[in-house]
Each structure stands twice: as C-alpha cells, then as structure tokens.
Amino acid sequence: MSEKLIVRVTGVTKDFDLGKIVVKVLKGIDLEIETGKYISIMGPSGSGKSTLFNMIGGLDKPTKGKVFIDEVDIAQLDAYELAWLRCRKIGYIFQTFNLIPVMTALENVTLPMTFAGMPSETAVSRGMKLLSQVGLEGRHAHKPAELSGGQQQRVAVARALANSPSIILADEPTGNLDLSTGEEIIALLKQLSQEQGTTVISATHDFKMLNVSDQVIWIRDGRVDKIQERTELEIHTGGMSS
Amino acid sequence: MRRLIVLPWKKSIEIAYKSIRARFFRSLITTLTLVLAVSFLAFSQVSIDIADNMLATGDPSLCQMLMRCGYDILPGDTSLAASPKQRWIITLSLLVCVVGIINAQLMSVTERFREIGTMKCLGALDRFIVRIFVMEAAMQGFAGALVGAVVGAISAFLAALLRFGPDTINLLPWQAIFLSTLIALVTGISLSLLGVLYPAIMAARMQPVEAMRVEQ
C-alpha cells in the first residue's frame, strides 16, 4: 500500500485485573490507519471500543502487542515524550467537552499552544483564527458555562486543532449533543479532516457518523469484527434503514 | 529533536489565581482555618514579647502586674518564655490547621479530576499540575497568614493595653513584635504548602484517561 500509515496496532491485547478475575477486554487487535482518513470505531458498549481508543491515543498501555503512532512505539516513550505526543501529535475531543471551566474559550484554545511553547501573542492570534474557523467569532471571552453544548464542543474542536495535530481522537463527540448540533459537529470534523489532511478517529455508536466516515471499524467482543470502506458501507446502511 | 513541553511561571500563576477566584468561597474557608491558627500563634508570641519587655525593665510594679495577670515569674527571672502547656496548645492548633488544609485541598483535587485529566491530555506534565496546586496554596497561604499574623499581633497589643494600661505603649518592643509577626507569617505559608503537598502529588499522579470517563 502506498498510502502513509499514521497508526499501526499489532496484536494488541488488554486485560484488566480486577483482583479475583481477569477481564480480557481486547483479544488481539491488528489495525492499520492511513493518514488523512476519517475513521469511525463502532461497536456495542462493552466491546472494548473505548479501551482500543484509549490505546491509540496513548492514554493506556496494552498488556501485549504494540501501538505505533507515526511508526513510533508508544510503549517506548517516557513521560516527557508522551506528554509531547499528546500535546503536538494528538488532539482530543471528549464526549463531555472537558473545557477548563475557569478559562475563557480563547484561553482554553491557547492552553495547548502554551504547553507547546508558542509565544503568547502568536497563540492568541492563532486561537482567534481557530475560533472563527469553528464558527465562534466574537465568543472568545465567554466562559464554557456561558456557551451551549454545541458551542462548547466547537471550542473543544478548536482546542484539539491548536497545535495542528496529525490525529484527532474524538470519543463519542456527539454523545451529549442533540441531533442537529451533533450533525454540525460531525460536518465540522469532516470538513477539517478534508481541508487539513488530519486523520480523525472517533469512537461512536452514532449512525450519523457513518455517512462521513472513509472507513468504519466494527469491534465486537474484543476483536475486529469487520472493516468497511465507505463504498460498501452505503449499501449496508441503506439496507438497514429500509 | 528535543521534545519540550513548557508552562511559563506567569501562566501557572494566572491559572492558579483564576482557580482561586472561581472557587472563592471555598478558598476563603480554607484560608480562614489558616487565619485562625496563625493569629493564635502571633497573639501568643507577641503577648510574650510584650510581657518579656515589661519584665526586662526590672520595675517591681510591672512585675507585680504581670504576676497578677497570670504570668508565672520566679524571683530572678529576666525573661519569659511560653510555658510547655502553651506550646502544646499552639502546636496542636497548627496541626489541626494542617489537617484542615489537607482535607480542603483533597476535596478540591477530587472536584477537579476531570480538569486535571484534560490538562494531561493536552500535554501537561505531572510537575505542571503540582506547580499549579502549590501556587494556589502559596497565594492562599500568604493571604491567610498575613491577615492572621496582623490580626494576632493587633489583638495581642489591644489585650496588653487592656490588662496593663496605656503606659504599655511606651514599652512596646517593636523589633521583637515585628519578628514574631514575621515568624507567624512564614509559619502560616509553610503550613499551607505542607498541607497541599500530598493532594498535589495525588493530582499529578492521576492518569489522563480519567478525563474520558463519562460519569461525574
């Protein structure tokens, strides 16, 4: 395959030791994700979807197997390098938005840039640009509590883009939003992924996500059930809705 | 390639200041325990300073007055020190204060689990988190200890005025009073920092994956 791989997962298993019993959540996952694609990870709750997602994001370490981001084994990274990876390479979007409540929208967006060592003036002007890009012009001085759910998630999208990451990880980004707001956020993510060539990986069970996904990875019972390309997908969902 | 993550001091002070302001009432109560403990310390020390100075004059009438006010003076004593009982009470009050601060700071950490997890997802290092909490404690400590020390010193002065009469004003050992107040201030700040240490380390050790959890 000539396309560049951004994420490679090989033989990943994850066990959670709960004292008396060991729960095998992931039972051997192999995945390859290409740069610039919009990927959805689908699966019922308890399928190991979130666990896999956390592995890809470098938030959790596998029991066995390896996760490579940009051909770097993340198990080999020390705390500084992991922080750098989270700051520069990956942008996170959460189901619960997770904006810092004491900071304004602009400060939330510029925080990752501050961590990355960007001078404050550059960070502010870039932050303003990102906010207007997500359709929040003039709301930069508002605190998260003064914004609606959809607007908060837009701020979170802008924050995820702060350091121009190669990957955006979105964990149920529409889970706490109503239907139309959720669609807006999905469209925004899709548009950004197309314009900037950012890889978007989202864990979801929102079927609205399927229409924009280049690839859907179905997880079932700790294994990859099937991987569908966009073309086969439309036929499939069409069949389901009828 | 040096993979550097930074948080300038100015920014961490700003974040700490905002966090205090956002939770002003709770911060105020945390600070209040410190104010009380430090003012008690300052009150005791400054009272001793004043009495000590009166004794040092060698005036028998002043000596009589001190004894009447409950100071144990043996013949030939030239200086007063805190009695063991008094020292115990002071130590105990400071201990209670530290435990109170630890309790309040642990609550604040628990309340901010998601916030801390999010910061870590954005690339914050453990020591940034520790630094933010320590800066907050330092600000609270400074404000609380300053108010406490001044309140304690002033009340000791007023108490002396009531017990020994207006003549005491001429006898005030300014230098010793200032020193005692300063010691109380430094003690207060140290207590605040001591109290935040464990909660801050606990916060810093938190895994970023906590931010992903849906339930609050």
Interface residues (C-beta under 8 A of the other chain):
Chain A: S50 N54 G57 L59 D60 A79 Y80 E81 A83 W84 R86 C87 R88 Y92 F94 Q95 T96 N98 L99 I100 P101 V102 M103 L111 P112 T114 F115 A116 G117 R159 D171 G175
Chain B: R3 L4 I5 V6 L7 P8 K11 I15 K18 S19 R21 A22 R114 E115 G117 T118 M119 K120 C121 L122 G123 A124 L125 D126 F128 Q207 P208 V209 A211 M212 V214
